[in-house]
Amino acid sequence: MLLYGDFCYRTDEEKTKYTGALCGLGWDISSDEGDSAYPDHDMEITFDWSFDLHDLQLVSSVYI
């Protein structure tokens, strides 16, 4: 996730756990729907490990 320009986290139905992420190169700014800029290059990642808020903060801290 560190190498992608933009990503959106997926959660379980209760919104208590992160289950994956949709990673891509950003949004098409000319789209009113927020469509992907390059959908052929997007990648859906399903987490097969426990990923929580602490992990999210670690990933985010790399950018700071």
Secondary structure, DSSP 8 states (H G I E B T S, - for coil): -TT-SEEEEEE-TTS-SEEEEEEES-B-TT-SS--BS-GGG-EEEE--S---HHHHHHHHHHH-
